[in-house]
């Protein structure tokens, strides 16, 4: 069963992406794909500059969205990277326990 902490981070990330997409669709009048694209590009700090909020509400909300969304996005990246490193560490520990001589190859006894 996945850890509730990781699930909550993933839910927060999905909610910020959906929320941004819906917001930009209705406030800026962009299509769904453009709104989603702008949301992801902004959260990931890529910022292509193809789309720019034109309304004052859109501009103010974008600055708030950047601070809140970037925090959630950064936390998600950090936690999933940490989870991946822990998984690799456990695998390495398992290998060290199950390989003979701590991972070294045994001497070739057929050569005499």
C-alpha positions, 0 to 999 in steps of 0.5 A: 500500500502506498504511503499516505504522504506520497499519495497526498503529494500526488493529489496536491500536484494533480489538484494544482494542475487541474486548478490552474488549467480551469482558472486559465481557461475561464479567466484568460479565455484560452482553450483547454490544451493551452491552459493545461500547457501554460500550467505545466510550463509555468510549474516546471519553470520552463516558461516558453513565453508562447502564452502570457496572461493578458488580464490583471486578474490572470497576471496576479493569480499567475504570480500566486500560482507560481509560488504555491505551485512551484512549492508543491511541484518541487516537493513532489519532485524531491519526494519521488526522487527520495523514494527512488533512491531509497528503493535503490539502496534497499536493492543494493543492500539485498544484493550485498546480502545475497552475493557471495563474499560481499559481492566479489566473485569467488576464486576460480577453483578449476584452474590448478 
